[in-house]
Amino acid sequence: MSSVKYIFVTGGVTSSLGKGIISASLGKLLQARGFSVTIQKFDPYINIDPGTLNPYEHGECYVTDDGAETDLDLGHYERFLDVRTTQANNVTTGRIYNNVITKERQGEYLGKTVQVVPHITDEIKRNIFLLGESGQYDFIITEIGGSVGDIESLPFVEAVRQVRWDLGANHSMVIHLTLIPYLKAAKELKTKPTQHSVKELLSYGIQPDILVCRTELPLSMEIRKKLALFCNVNVNSVIEAIDADTIYDVPLLMKKEKLDERVLAKLKLATKHEPELEQWKTFLGKLKNPVNEVNIGLVGKYVSLPDAYKSIAEAFIHAGSQNDCKVNVRWISSEDISKETVQSIFESLDAVLVAPGFGERGLEGKIAGIRYVRENKIPFLGICLGMQMAVVEFARHELKMDASTTELNPKTKHPVIDLMEEQKKITNKGGTMRLGSYTCKLKKGSKANHIYGDSVIHERHRHRYEFNNKYLEQFEEAGMKAVGINPDSGLVEVVELKDHPWFIGVQYHPELRSTALNPHPLFVKFVEAAMEYKKNLNR
């Protein structure tokens, strides 16, 4: 029998309770005890991956080193554990069915009738065990997306039931995250929704081992005993998950509730040692007691849903803590920016980040904003599309070109940003971009080289359009320097402005590599530049 322990995290009553944060927090506590941990997410939607989903539908699409387009919860896993995830860490219903149908077309089932049980559930189980078979981990935490009772998640729940039976006692367990709502009129916390949710889970043959209860108010011992009695769990396995000031508080709150101890006891494992969380506490202490404060504008077209830029927002938290600085992110819709409004929107900002995105909506607003920060020497960071718009803006106003990106204007006279040749032949949208980790060589003496402290870096990409190298010489002569180049393709990865205190555009996504205990150097130095700008203005 495998020595790997499998922990399944299910949700009930409602979605968005924070299964990803609870999974990441538990993983952090087990990791801090000396265990090797990874977390995977099983999503019940039929898309092969979130790559083609609108950010308003599903929030940010998180990209791994190996080029997988995944759920944003994988970002939480990496930010908490500082362990890289892969394609195997995120699986959707679409991928499961696609794999099964492909096998059926290839004749692998030898004429059998292909059914949800056993074929779909077997494929789910194969994916559950995939990471465990690597021999790298003591614990595999598997988060099941959606809520118990959803039609879409039934095959996953059935697969979990089978896995528990296959593994036998002490090798797996189920944590059920649920809601204890507070009724204002009755002035009471109510347990009935949780009782119904557990009954639903029981009807599928799964008895949860631990209940984690999201609540606005502390759970009394009376409520814990009631939940234990009606949900068939030990009273010390009813865990309170009260609303926290920041998601980074949750590991410490779960430690206080002894979630990790309950898990180890259920799986009959000896504790290696108490969790070593000194670094985490230092990070939290600096986060909660900042000495400085800056206002940074985040310009994008999905700003009404901050989850669309989740990794950027979290990277600012990490970099802020490193700098003993509170970063107030001002969410600015690129559609609100024009020549007339740009000064009133930007004049109170200490730095501006122009975010990634796709499509032509809001591009002219981004260009107007970038011109303002360039001419007024405000610290600027452009990510992916943000870098591309910085190139277009410079071409228009410094090189006096009728320039654009072919994403905005396919017939532009000067396509300074254009599709790669291999992208022009692609018709399918899913998983066909330049995805995953690529090498970038930084020019010695450049600001980026100084920031990274290295001349060769590896960063994650998610884009189709690139800087058009036909114009490189003109840009360099005018003062926009290409200081980061992909050594294999010659594509431009990083641009800097010669006569600007802090103006950097990057084709890749640095935010995806920032973690709580290892903030990304670009964000750390960008926040530092914002602090310096504010100080020089005596704000």
Sequence and secondary structure as in RCSB ss.txt:
>XXXX:A:sequence
MSSVKYIFVTGGVTSSLGKGIISASLGKLLQARGFSVTIQKFDPYINIDPGTLNPYEHGECYVTDDGAETDLDLG
HYERFLDVRTTQANNVTTGRIYNNVITKERQGEYLGKTVQVVPHITDEIKRNIFLLGESGQYDFIITEIGGSVGD
IESLPFVEAVRQVRWDLGANHSMVIHLTLIPYLKAAKELKTKPTQHSVKELLSYGIQPDILVCRTELPLSMEIRK
KLALFCNVNVNSVIEAIDADTIYDVPLLMKKEKLDERVLAKLKLATKHEPELEQWKTFLGKLKNPVNEVNIGLVG
KYVSLPDAYKSIAEAFIHAGSQNDCKVNVRWISSEDISKETVQSIFESLDAVLVAPGFGERGLEGKIAGIRYVRE
NKIPFLGICLGMQMAVVEFARHELKMDASTTELNPKTKHPVIDLMEEQKKITNKGGTMRLGSYTCKLKKGSKANH
IYGDSVIHERHRHRYEFNNKYLEQFEEAGMKAVGINPDSGLVEVVELKDHPWFIGVQYHPELRSTALNPHPLFVK
FVEAAMEYKKNLNR
>XXXX:A:secstr
    EEEEEEE SSS S HHHHHHHHHHHHHHTT  EEEEEEE SSSSSGGGS HHHH   EE TT  EE THHH
HHHHHH     GGGEEEHHHHHHHHHHHHHTTTTTT    IIIIIHHHHHHHHHHTGGGS  SEEEEEE S TT 
TTTHHHHHHHHHHHHHH TTSEEEEEEEE  EETTTTEE  HHHHHHHHHHHHTT   SEEEEEESS   HHHHH
HHHHHHT  GGGEEEEE  SSGGGHHHHHHHTTHHHHHHHHTT    SS   HHHHHHHHHHHS SEEEEEEEEE
S TTSGGGGHHHHHHHHHHHHHTTEEEEEEEEEGGG  TTTHHHHHTT SEEEE    SSTTHHHHHHHHHHHHH
TT  EEEETHHHHHHHHHHHHHTS   EEETTT TT SEEEEEE GGGGG    TT SEEEEEEEEE TTSHHHH
HHTSSEEEEEEEESEEE GGGHHHHHHHTEEEEEE TTT  EEEEEETTSSSEEEESS GGGG  SSS  HHHHH
HHHHHHHHHHHHT 
